[in-house]
Amino acid sequence: MLSQKQLFLLNTAQTSSFPRLLEVEKATGSYLFDPSGKKYLDLVSGFAVSNIGHRHPNVISAIQQQIEKYLHVTVYGEFVQSPQVKFAHRLSQVLPPSLSSVYFTNSGTEATEGALKLAKKHTNRTEIVSFNGAYHGSTHGALSLMGNEYYKQAYRPLLPDIKFIQLNSLPDLANITTKTATVILEAVQGEAGIRVPDLDYIKALRKKCDETGTLLIFDEIQTGFGRTGKLFAFENYDIIPDILLIAKGMGGGMPIGAFIASKEIMDVLKENPILGHITTFGGHPVSCAAGLASLNTILDEDLVSGVKQRENLFKNLLIHPKIKEIRGLGLMIAVQLANFNEVEEVSKRCLDKGIIIDWFLHCDSALRIAPPLNITEEEIKFACKTIVETINEL
Protein backbone atom coordinates (compact mmCIF):
# COMPACT_ATOMS: atom_id res chain seq x y z
CA MET A 1 0.00 0.00 0.00
CA LEU A 2 1.34 3.41 -0.96
CA SER A 3 2.15 5.92 1.76
CA GLN A 4 0.58 9.38 1.99
CA LYS A 5 3.80 10.93 0.69
CA GLN A 6 3.89 8.56 -2.30
CA LEU A 7 0.26 9.31 -3.10
CA PHE A 8 0.97 13.02 -2.74
CA LEU A 9 3.68 12.77 -5.39
CA LEU A 10 1.55 10.51 -7.59
CA ASN A 11 -1.83 12.26 -7.64
CA THR A 12 -1.43 15.79 -6.28
CA ALA A 13 -0.25 18.41 -8.77
CA GLN A 14 3.26 19.57 -7.97
CA THR A 15 4.58 23.13 -8.03
CA SER A 16 8.27 22.23 -7.73
CA SER A 17 10.55 19.23 -7.99
CA PHE A 18 11.63 19.57 -4.37
CA PRO A 19 8.58 19.87 -2.07
CA ARG A 20 9.24 19.88 1.67
CA LEU A 21 7.13 16.69 2.08
CA LEU A 22 6.23 17.42 5.68
CA GLU A 23 3.14 15.31 6.38
CA VAL A 24 0.77 17.27 8.61
CA GLU A 25 -1.47 15.39 11.03
CA LYS A 26 -2.81 18.37 12.95
CA ALA A 27 -2.09 22.01 13.75
CA THR A 28 -2.75 24.20 16.74
CA GLY A 29 -1.43 27.57 17.89
CA SER A 30 2.05 28.15 16.48
CA TYR A 31 2.70 24.47 15.77
CA LEU A 32 2.18 21.79 13.16
CA PHE A 33 2.38 18.11 14.10
CA ASP A 34 3.35 15.15 11.93
CA PRO A 35 1.83 11.64 12.29
CA SER A 36 4.54 10.63 14.77
CA GLY A 37 3.60 13.51 17.06
CA LYS A 38 6.71 15.57 16.35
CA LYS A 39 5.90 19.27 16.52
CA TYR A 40 7.17 22.03 14.26
CA LEU A 41 7.18 25.71 15.19
CA ASP A 42 5.63 27.52 12.22
CA LEU A 43 7.62 30.67 11.50
CA VAL A 44 5.84 31.39 8.22
CA SER A 45 2.18 31.06 9.35
CA GLY A 46 1.18 29.22 6.21
CA PHE A 47 2.69 32.21 4.37
CA ALA A 48 1.20 35.05 6.43
CA VAL A 49 -2.18 33.35 6.82
CA SER A 50 -2.37 32.14 10.42
CA ASN A 51 -2.00 35.54 12.08
CA ILE A 52 -3.79 34.33 15.21
CA GLY A 53 -2.25 30.87 15.06
CA HIS A 54 -3.67 27.63 13.74
CA ARG A 55 -7.22 26.64 14.69
CA HIS A 56 -7.87 29.46 17.14
CA PRO A 57 -10.82 28.44 19.36
CA ASN A 58 -12.80 31.55 18.38
CA VAL A 59 -12.50 30.68 14.70
CA ILE A 60 -13.38 27.03 15.26
CA SER A 61 -16.48 28.07 17.23
CA ALA A 62 -17.60 30.48 14.51
CA ILE A 63 -17.17 27.80 11.84
CA GLN A 64 -19.14 25.27 13.88
CA GLN A 65 -21.97 27.70 14.45
CA GLN A 66 -22.20 28.62 10.77
CA ILE A 67 -22.16 25.07 9.40
CA GLU A 68 -25.25 24.38 11.50
CA LYS A 69 -27.08 27.07 9.50
CA TYR A 70 -26.00 26.93 5.85
CA LEU A 71 -23.03 26.58 3.53
CA HIS A 72 -23.10 27.89 -0.05
CA VAL A 73 -26.56 29.04 -1.13
CA THR A 74 -26.07 31.15 -4.27
CA VAL A 75 -23.59 33.19 -6.28
CA TYR A 76 -22.10 36.25 -4.64
CA GLY A 77 -24.15 39.43 -4.44
CA GLU A 78 -27.71 38.09 -4.72
CA PHE A 79 -28.92 36.87 -1.32
CA VAL A 80 -28.51 38.65 2.00
CA GLN A 81 -26.19 36.38 3.98
CA SER A 82 -25.53 37.38 7.57
CA PRO A 83 -21.84 36.31 7.71
CA GLN A 84 -21.03 38.48 4.67
CA VAL A 85 -23.04 41.45 5.98
CA LYS A 86 -21.53 41.31 9.47
CA PHE A 87 -17.96 40.89 8.25
CA ALA A 88 -18.20 43.68 5.65
CA HIS A 89 -19.70 46.00 8.26
CA ARG A 90 -16.99 45.19 10.79
CA LEU A 91 -14.30 45.83 8.20
CA SER A 92 -15.88 49.20 7.39
CA GLN A 93 -15.72 50.10 11.08
CA VAL A 94 -11.94 49.63 11.26
CA LEU A 95 -11.16 51.22 7.88
CA PRO A 96 -11.40 54.86 6.75
CA PRO A 97 -14.85 56.00 5.51
CA SER A 98 -13.64 55.98 1.89
CA LEU A 99 -13.03 52.22 2.15
CA SER A 100 -16.56 51.12 2.93
CA SER A 101 -17.64 48.84 0.08
CA VAL A 102 -16.32 45.28 0.31
CA TYR A 103 -16.29 42.78 -2.54
CA PHE A 104 -15.44 39.33 -1.16
CA THR A 105 -13.39 36.89 -3.23
CA ASN A 106 -11.89 33.45 -2.65
CA SER A 107 -8.24 34.51 -2.59
CA GLY A 108 -5.74 37.32 -2.89
CA THR A 109 -5.05 36.87 -6.57
CA GLU A 110 -8.80 37.06 -7.28
CA ALA A 111 -8.93 40.28 -5.29
CA THR A 112 -6.17 41.60 -7.55
CA GLU A 113 -8.12 40.63 -10.67
CA GLY A 114 -11.29 42.32 -9.46
CA ALA A 115 -9.43 45.48 -8.45
CA LEU A 116 -7.81 45.80 -11.89
CA LYS A 117 -11.20 45.56 -13.58
CA LEU A 118 -12.65 48.08 -11.14
CA ALA A 119 -9.87 50.60 -11.73
CA LYS A 120 -10.07 50.32 -15.52
CA LYS A 121 -13.86 50.62 -15.51
CA HIS A 122 -13.93 53.60 -13.15
CA THR A 123 -11.23 55.59 -14.93
CA ASN A 124 -12.02 54.45 -18.47
CA ARG A 125 -8.26 53.97 -18.91
CA THR A 126 -6.18 50.89 -19.66
CA GLU A 127 -2.64 51.65 -18.50
CA ILE A 128 -1.42 50.04 -15.28
CA VAL A 129 1.77 50.84 -13.38
CA SER A 130 3.38 48.11 -11.28
CA PHE A 131 6.79 47.70 -9.63
CA ASN A 132 9.99 45.79 -10.20
CA GLY A 133 10.00 42.89 -7.76
CA ALA A 134 6.22 42.95 -7.34
CA TYR A 135 4.06 39.93 -6.60
CA HIS A 136 0.25 40.12 -6.66
CA GLY A 137 -0.72 36.53 -7.44
CA SER A 138 -0.38 33.98 -10.25
CA THR A 139 -3.52 34.22 -12.40
CA HIS A 140 -3.00 35.80 -15.81
CA GLY A 141 -3.86 39.36 -14.83
CA ALA A 142 -1.97 39.22 -11.55
CA LEU A 143 0.95 37.51 -13.25
CA SER A 144 1.08 40.39 -15.73
CA LEU A 145 1.90 42.68 -12.81
CA MET A 146 4.75 40.53 -11.53
CA GLY A 147 8.06 42.35 -11.55
CA ASN A 148 10.16 39.30 -12.39
CA GLU A 149 10.36 38.13 -15.98
CA TYR A 150 11.56 34.64 -15.06
CA TYR A 151 8.14 33.64 -13.76
CA LYS A 152 6.25 35.24 -16.67
CA GLN A 153 8.20 34.26 -19.77
CA ALA A 154 6.48 30.90 -20.31
CA TYR A 155 2.96 32.40 -20.21
CA ARG A 156 3.05 35.35 -22.58
CA PRO A 157 1.13 37.10 -24.05
CA LEU A 158 -0.15 38.69 -20.86
CA LEU A 159 -2.06 41.92 -20.21
CA PRO A 160 -0.94 44.87 -22.36
CA ASP A 161 -0.34 48.47 -21.26
CA ILE A 162 1.64 47.71 -18.11
CA LYS A 163 4.64 49.79 -17.06
CA PHE A 164 7.14 48.84 -14.38
CA ILE A 165 8.85 51.35 -12.13
CA GLN A 166 11.33 51.09 -9.28
CA LEU A 167 10.20 51.29 -5.66
CA ASN A 168 11.39 54.43 -3.86
CA SER A 169 12.56 56.08 -7.11
CA LEU A 170 11.01 59.55 -7.20
CA PRO A 171 12.01 60.19 -10.85
CA ASP A 172 10.09 57.05 -11.89
CA LEU A 173 6.85 58.67 -10.75
CA ALA A 174 6.92 60.63 -14.02
CA ASN A 175 5.68 57.43 -15.66
CA ILE A 176 2.30 57.97 -13.98
CA THR A 177 0.20 60.14 -16.29
CA THR A 178 -3.40 60.96 -17.18
CA LYS A 179 -3.36 57.73 -19.22
CA THR A 180 -2.76 55.62 -16.11
CA ALA A 181 -5.79 53.82 -14.70
CA THR A 182 -4.08 52.57 -11.58
CA VAL A 183 -0.83 52.13 -9.72
CA ILE A 184 -0.69 48.89 -7.76
CA LEU A 185 1.80 48.57 -4.92
CA GLU A 186 2.39 46.13 -2.09
CA ALA A 187 2.36 47.98 1.21
CA VAL A 188 5.61 46.11 1.86
CA GLN A 189 7.12 44.22 -1.04
CA GLY A 190 6.96 40.66 0.22
CA GLU A 191 8.37 38.28 -2.37
CA ALA A 192 11.09 40.81 -3.21
CA GLY A 193 12.52 40.06 0.22
CA ILE A 194 10.71 42.54 2.50
CA ARG A 195 11.31 45.90 0.87
CA VAL A 196 9.68 48.72 2.83
CA PRO A 197 8.66 51.87 0.93
CA ASP A 198 10.06 55.19 2.11
CA LEU A 199 7.49 57.44 3.77
CA ASP A 200 8.37 60.40 1.54
CA TYR A 201 8.03 58.19 -1.52
CA ILE A 202 4.55 57.00 -0.55
CA LYS A 203 3.45 60.58 0.07
CA ALA A 204 4.76 61.61 -3.36
CA LEU A 205 3.09 58.60 -4.99
CA ARG A 206 -0.26 59.47 -3.43
CA LYS A 207 0.12 63.08 -4.61
CA LYS A 208 1.01 62.01 -8.16
CA CYS A 209 -2.02 59.71 -8.34
CA ASP A 210 -4.28 62.53 -7.14
CA GLU A 211 -2.85 64.93 -9.72
CA THR A 212 -3.37 62.51 -12.63
CA GLY A 213 -6.71 61.04 -11.56
CA THR A 214 -5.07 57.64 -11.10
CA LEU A 215 -6.45 55.14 -8.60
CA LEU A 216 -3.94 53.85 -6.05
CA ILE A 217 -4.29 50.17 -5.19
CA PHE A 218 -2.57 49.02 -2.01
CA ASP A 219 -1.96 45.29 -1.91
CA GLU A 220 -2.22 44.27 1.74
CA ILE A 221 -2.68 40.58 1.04
CA GLN A 222 0.41 39.78 3.13
CA THR A 223 0.61 42.89 5.30
CA GLY A 224 -2.98 43.19 6.52
CA PHE A 225 -4.51 42.24 9.86
CA GLY A 226 -1.70 43.34 12.12
CA ARG A 227 1.39 41.85 10.52
CA THR A 228 3.33 45.14 10.27
CA GLY A 229 2.41 46.47 13.71
CA LYS A 230 -0.65 48.32 12.44
CA LEU A 231 -3.99 46.72 11.68
CA PHE A 232 -3.38 47.69 8.05
CA ALA A 233 0.03 48.67 6.77
CA PHE A 234 -1.10 51.83 4.97
CA GLU A 235 -1.53 53.31 8.46
CA ASN A 236 2.28 53.33 8.72
CA TYR A 237 2.42 55.82 5.84
CA ASP A 238 -0.42 58.18 6.80
CA ILE A 239 -2.14 57.85 3.43
CA ILE A 240 -5.32 56.15 2.28
CA PRO A 241 -5.41 54.06 -0.92
CA ASP A 242 -8.35 54.18 -3.31
CA ILE A 243 -8.61 50.39 -3.43
CA LEU A 244 -7.40 47.98 -0.76
CA LEU A 245 -6.58 44.30 -1.36
CA ILE A 246 -6.76 41.85 1.55
CA ALA A 247 -6.64 38.06 1.96
CA LYS A 248 -4.23 35.58 3.69
CA GLY A 249 -4.47 36.60 7.38
CA MET A 250 -8.07 37.65 6.81
CA GLY A 251 -9.81 34.32 7.31
CA GLY A 252 -8.23 32.73 10.35
CA GLY A 253 -7.11 29.86 8.11
CA MET A 254 -10.13 29.77 5.80
CA PRO A 255 -9.90 30.81 2.12
CA ILE A 256 -11.11 34.35 1.57
CA GLY A 257 -10.00 37.65 0.06
CA ALA A 258 -11.52 41.02 -0.81
CA PHE A 259 -11.03 44.24 -2.71
CA ILE A 260 -12.40 47.30 -0.96
CA ALA A 261 -13.16 50.79 -2.26
CA SER A 262 -15.66 53.58 -1.84
CA LYS A 263 -19.24 52.84 -2.79
CA GLU A 264 -18.95 55.41 -5.59
CA ILE A 265 -16.05 53.53 -7.16
CA MET A 266 -17.40 50.04 -6.50
CA ASP A 267 -20.81 50.83 -8.00
CA VAL A 268 -19.38 51.00 -11.53
CA LEU A 269 -19.45 47.18 -11.51
CA LYS A 270 -23.27 47.25 -11.32
CA GLU A 271 -24.02 48.48 -14.83
CA ASN A 272 -22.76 48.84 -18.41
CA PRO A 273 -22.57 45.86 -18.17
CA ILE A 274 -24.46 44.57 -15.17
CA LEU A 275 -22.66 41.84 -13.23
CA GLY A 276 -19.35 43.50 -14.01
CA HIS A 277 -17.53 41.10 -11.75
CA ILE A 278 -18.83 37.67 -10.77
CA THR A 279 -17.77 34.97 -8.33
CA THR A 280 -19.64 31.85 -7.30
CA PHE A 281 -17.94 31.09 -4.00
CA GLY A 282 -16.61 34.53 -3.06
CA GLY A 283 -17.73 35.51 0.43
CA HIS A 284 -18.48 31.92 1.38
CA PRO A 285 -20.52 32.10 4.59
CA VAL A 286 -18.19 29.82 6.56
CA SER A 287 -15.13 31.79 5.49
CA CYS A 288 -16.82 35.09 6.36
CA ALA A 289 -17.83 33.78 9.79
CA ALA A 290 -14.24 32.67 10.37
CA GLY A 291 -12.91 36.00 9.11
CA LEU A 292 -15.10 38.01 11.44
CA ALA A 293 -14.04 35.85 14.38
CA SER A 294 -10.38 36.26 13.42
CA LEU A 295 -10.62 40.05 13.10
CA ASN A 296 -12.45 40.35 16.41
CA THR A 297 -9.80 38.15 18.05
CA ILE A 298 -7.00 40.39 16.76
CA LEU A 299 -8.82 43.42 18.15
CA ASP A 300 -10.10 41.93 21.41
CA GLU A 301 -6.75 40.34 22.32
CA ASP A 302 -4.88 43.48 21.20
CA LEU A 303 -2.45 41.38 19.18
CA VAL A 304 -1.25 44.32 17.10
CA SER A 305 0.30 46.14 20.06
CA GLY A 306 2.77 43.32 20.72
CA VAL A 307 4.06 43.02 17.16
CA LYS A 308 6.83 45.61 17.44
CA GLN A 309 8.24 44.03 20.61
CA ARG A 310 8.34 40.63 18.92
CA GLU A 311 9.97 42.12 15.83
CA ASN A 312 12.70 43.66 17.97
CA LEU A 313 13.27 40.38 19.81
CA PHE A 314 13.84 38.54 16.52
CA LYS A 315 16.21 41.24 15.30
CA ASN A 316 18.17 41.34 18.56
CA LEU A 317 18.59 37.55 18.75
CA LEU A 318 19.38 36.80 15.11
CA ILE A 319 23.02 37.80 15.17
CA HIS A 320 25.64 35.87 13.19
CA PRO A 321 28.52 36.85 10.87
CA LYS A 322 26.81 35.05 7.97
CA ILE A 323 23.67 37.20 8.38
CA LYS A 324 24.28 40.13 6.04
CA GLU A 325 21.17 42.14 6.89
CA ILE A 326 17.79 41.85 8.61
CA ARG A 327 14.95 43.74 6.93
CA GLY A 328 11.47 43.96 8.28
CA LEU A 329 8.36 45.77 9.36
CA GLY A 330 6.61 44.08 12.24
CA LEU A 331 6.50 40.29 11.97
CA MET A 332 7.40 40.37 8.31
CA ILE A 333 11.14 39.78 8.35
CA ALA A 334 13.87 38.84 5.86
CA VAL A 335 17.15 37.39 7.13
CA GLN A 336 19.67 38.00 4.37
CA LEU A 337 22.28 35.29 3.77
CA ALA A 338 24.83 34.97 0.97
CA ASN A 339 22.97 32.79 -1.53
CA PHE A 340 20.17 30.31 -2.12
CA ASN A 341 22.35 27.33 -1.21
CA GLU A 342 22.76 28.67 2.31
CA VAL A 343 19.05 29.47 2.58
CA GLU A 344 18.01 26.03 1.34
CA GLU A 345 20.42 24.25 3.68
CA VAL A 346 19.31 26.27 6.70
CA SER A 347 15.65 25.67 5.83
CA LYS A 348 16.13 21.90 5.54
CA ARG A 349 18.16 21.58 8.72
CA CYS A 350 15.75 23.77 10.67
CA LEU A 351 12.87 21.58 9.54
CA ASP A 352 14.70 18.55 10.92
CA LYS A 353 15.02 20.46 14.20
CA GLY A 354 11.34 21.37 14.33
CA ILE A 355 11.42 24.89 12.85
CA ILE A 356 9.51 25.79 9.68
CA ILE A 357 11.20 28.60 7.79
CA ASP A 358 11.29 29.45 4.09
CA TRP A 359 12.51 31.88 1.42
CA PHE A 360 11.12 34.46 -1.02
CA LEU A 361 10.06 34.08 -4.63
CA HIS A 362 12.12 37.01 -5.91
CA CYS A 363 14.81 36.93 -3.21
CA ASP A 364 15.90 33.36 -2.66
CA SER A 365 19.01 34.42 -0.73
CA ALA A 366 17.00 35.46 2.34
CA LEU A 367 15.08 33.50 4.95
CA ARG A 368 11.42 34.36 5.46
CA ILE A 369 10.09 34.89 8.99
CA ALA A 370 6.38 35.63 9.44
CA PRO A 371 5.11 33.80 12.53
CA PRO A 372 1.68 34.11 14.17
CA LEU A 373 1.24 37.48 15.84
CA ASN A 374 0.74 35.75 19.19
CA ILE A 375 3.95 33.73 19.09
CA THR A 376 5.43 33.74 22.60
CA GLU A 377 8.75 35.17 23.75
CA GLU A 378 9.92 31.67 24.66
CA GLU A 379 9.06 30.37 21.19
CA ILE A 380 10.95 33.26 19.58
CA LYS A 381 14.02 32.59 21.71
CA PHE A 382 13.93 28.88 20.83
CA ALA A 383 13.50 29.67 17.13
CA CYS A 384 16.33 32.21 17.00
CA LYS A 385 18.70 29.96 18.95
CA THR A 386 17.98 27.11 16.53
CA ILE A 387 18.41 29.30 13.44
CA VAL A 388 21.71 30.77 14.67
CA GLU A 389 23.03 27.32 15.59
CA THR A 390 22.01 26.01 12.18
CA ILE A 391 23.71 28.87 10.35
CA ASN A 392 26.80 28.14 12.41
CA GLU A 393 26.86 24.61 10.94
CA LEU A 394 27.28 25.89 7.39
N, C-alpha and C positions, 0 to 999 in steps of 0.2 A: 504494500500500500504506500502510495506517495505521501511524503510529508507536506505540511502546509507551505514550507518554503519552496519545495519542488513544484507544487501546484501554482504557487504565486508566479514562479518563473515560466510555467507552462501556459497558463490561461489568463493571467492578468497583464494587460498592456504595459510595456516597460518604457520608461522615459530616459534611461541611461543603461549602459552596460555594466555599471558597478553600483547597484542599489545597496543600501546599508544592510538590508535583510534582517533587521531587528523584528522579531515576531512579538507582537503586543497582545498580551492576555487581558490586561485591564489598565486603567489610568485613574489616578486621583491626585488632587492637589498639584504639586510640582513634579510628580513622578509618573513614569510608565513602568509597567511590570511585564516581564516575559513569562512564558509558561512554567519556568522553573521557580518563579518567585523572585528572581533577581530584580532589583529596582534600579531605575535610571533617572537621574535628575535632569529634567528637561530644560535646557538653557535656551531653547529656541521657541518654546510655546507653540509647537505646531506651525512655526513661521508666523509669529506675532498674532496668533489666534486666541490662545488660552490666557487672556490677560488676567482672569481671576482664577486661574488654575483649571485643571481638568475636573469635570463633573462636580462643579460647585453645587452644594445642596440646594441653594435657591433656584438654580437653573433646572436641576433635576425635578424639583417640586413643580415648577412652572410647566415643564414638559408633561409631567404626569397629569396635571390638572387639565391641560389643553387636550390631550389625546382622549380624555373621557368625554369631550364635547364634539369635536369634529377635526378632521384632517383637511385635505384639499377639497374645496367645494366648487370652485369655478375659476376662470382665468382672472388675472389681476385687474382690479379697477371696476368691477361690476357689482359685487355684493358688499354690503357693510359687514366687515369681519372685525370683531372686537379686538383681537390681538394686534391687527394692523393699525387700527384707529388709536389704541392706547399707546403703542410704541411710537407712532408718528407724532402724536401730541407730546409725549415725553421728550422726544428729540427736539421738538420745536421750543420746549421750555428751557433747554440748556444751550440752545444756539441763538445767534443774533436774530432779530425780527425778519431780516431779509432772507434768512434761510429757514423757511417755514413750510415748504411744500416738499414732501418726501415721496420719491418713487422707489419702491422696494424692488430689488433684483435678487438673483440667486447667488451672486458672487461679485468680486471686485471688478473683474474684467468686463462683466456685463454692465456694471455701473459706468465704466469708462465708455462703453459703446453707446449707452443711452445718453450720456452727457455730451458726447460729440454730436449726436443727432440734434440734441436740444440746442446746442450753441449754433450750429449751422442754420437751423430753422429760425431761431430768434433773430439772428443777425442778417440772414439772407446772404451769407458769405461762405466761402469754401476753404479758405486758407487756414491752416492750423500750425501753430508754433509749439514745438516740443524741445527737449533738451538732450544734449549728449549725455550718455549714461543713464537715460531714463528707462524705467520699466513700469508699465501700466496694465500688464496682462498679456495673454498669448493668443486671443482671438484675432482675426485678420485686422480689424480696425485698431485694436490696442497694440498689436504687433507693429503696425505701421508707425506708431509713435515711439517705438523702442530705439534708444540711442546707441545701438550696438549692431553693426551690420552683420556680424557673424551669425546671429540668431535669426536674421531676416532673409538672408541671401537665397535660401532654398524655396522661399514661398512667394517671391515676387511674380506678378505685379501686386502691389499693395495700394493703399489709398494714395491718391495724388495730392498735390498742393500742401505738402508738409515741409516746413523748414525746421532745421535744428540749430539751436544756439547753445552757447556755453554758460553754465551756471555761474553766477556772480560776475559775469562780464558786462559791465555797464554799456560799452560800445555796441554790444550785440543787440541791445534793446531797440536799436534803429531798425531791425528787421520786423518789428511789430508796426503795422501800418493800418490804414483804414480798409485794407483788403483782408485783414486778419479776423477770422471769426472768433478764435479762442486761443489762448495760451494755456497749456496744461503743464502743471509742475507738481512734483511730489513735495510735500511739506518738508521732508528730509529725504534726499535721494537714498533709497534703501539698497537696491541691488548694485549700485555704483560703489558701495562700501561705506555707507553712512556719511554722506556729504551734506553738511548743514548750510543752507543759504545765509548769506550775510543780511543783517537787518536792513542796512541802507539799500541793498540790492532789492529786497522784497518791497520796500517802500517805493523805490523808483519803478519797479515793475508794475505795481498797482497803479501808480500815476500814469504810466505810459498806456496801460489798458484803458483807463478812464478817458484819456485824451483821444484815443483812436476808436472808442466805442467797441472795444474788444472785451469779450467775456473772459474772466480769469477762473480757470478750474484748478482747485487745489485737490490733489490726490492724497487723501488721508487713509488710504486702505491699510497701510502698515502703521501709521503714526497715531491714528485715532484712539479714543477711549483710554486716555491716560498714559500712553506709552512714553511720551516725551516729557512728562512732568506737568502737562496741562491736559485738560480733558480732550481738547483738540489742539493740534500743533499750531494752527494759524494764530492762536492766542499768544504764542511766543513772539509773533512779529507785529502785533497790534494792527493788523489789517483784516478785512473780511473778504473772502472770495465770492464770486458770483455763483459758482456751482461747487459743491462739496461732494467728494467721493468717499464713501466709507464701506467697510466690509471687515474681513478677518476678525479682529477683536470685538466685533459688534454683536456676535450671536452666542457668546458663551460656549462655543464649540459646535454650534449648529450653522449650516450654510445659509448665509444671507449677505446682502449688500444693499447699497442705495446710492442714488444721486439726489442731491437736495439743492433747491434753488428757491427764489421767490415765487409766489403764486403767479405773478405777472409773466415771468419767464416760462415757468412750467406749463402754463395754460396753452402755449403754442402747439403742444402735442395733441390738443383736443380737436383740432379742425384743420382743414386744407392740407392733408387729409385727416379725417377722424382716425382714431386709433393709431396715432403717429408713432407710438412705441408700444409693443405688446410683449407680455411674458405670461406663460401659463402658471408657473410655480413661484414666480416672484412674490415675496411677502407671504410665504407659506405660514399658516397660522401657528404651527409649532415653533418654527424658527423665530417668528415675531414675539411669541410668548417668552422664549428663551432669551431673546435679545433685550426685552424690557427688564427681565429679571437680572440679567448681567449688568445693564446700565445702572439699575437701582442699587445693585451690590457695590459697584464701583463708587457710587455717590454715598451710600449709607455707611460703608466701611472706610470712607475717606482714603481710598487706595492711592489716589493721585498725589496726596501730600507727602507720601513716603518714597516716591520715585527718585527724587534728587539724592536723598541720603543713600539709597541703594546704588545709584549710579556712581557716586563718589567712592563707595566701599569697593566696588569692582575696580575702579581706576586706581585706587590706592594699593590694592592687593596684587594686581596683575603687573608685577615688575620683574623684568628679565632682560638681559642684554639682547636677546634675539627678538624682543618685541620692539619694533621700530617706532610705533605710534599707536595711541588709543584715541579713536574718534567716537563721539557719541553725543546724543541728546536724550537724557533720561535713560530708560532701559532699552536703548536701541544703540548698540555698541559694536564697533569694529576693532578687532585686535590685529594690527598689521604685522605680518611676518615677512619673510624674504620672498617666498614663492609658493606656488600651489603644492609642491611636493611636501613642504613643511606643514602646510595647512592640512593636507590630506592625512599625513602621518599622525599629527596631533589629534585630528578628529577620530581616526580609527582607534588609537590607543586610549583616548578618553572614553570612547564607547565601551571598550573592554573594562574600563575602571568604573563604569556606571555614570558617565557624564555624556549627555547628548549636546553636541556643538556642531556647527556647520560653517559654510562659507557663503559667498555672494556670487550671483550670476555674472556680474560685470567686474567683479574684483575678487578673483579666486585666490589671492595672496593674503587675505585677511579672514580671521575667524569671526563668525557671527554670534553675538550674544543678545538674546531678547527673551529673558525669562518671564514667568508670570509676575505681575506687579506685586503680588503678595508673597514672593519668595522671602524666606527668613534670612536673618543675618548669619545664622549658623550654616545654612545651605550655601550662601554666597561664599563664606570662608572656606568651606569644604571644596566648592567648585574651583575657586581661585587657586587653592593649594594644589589641587589635582592638575589643573592646567599648567601651572608653573613647573611642577615636577615633571610633567610630560614633556614640556618644551625643553627642559634640562636634559632629557634623554636623547634628544636629536643629535 
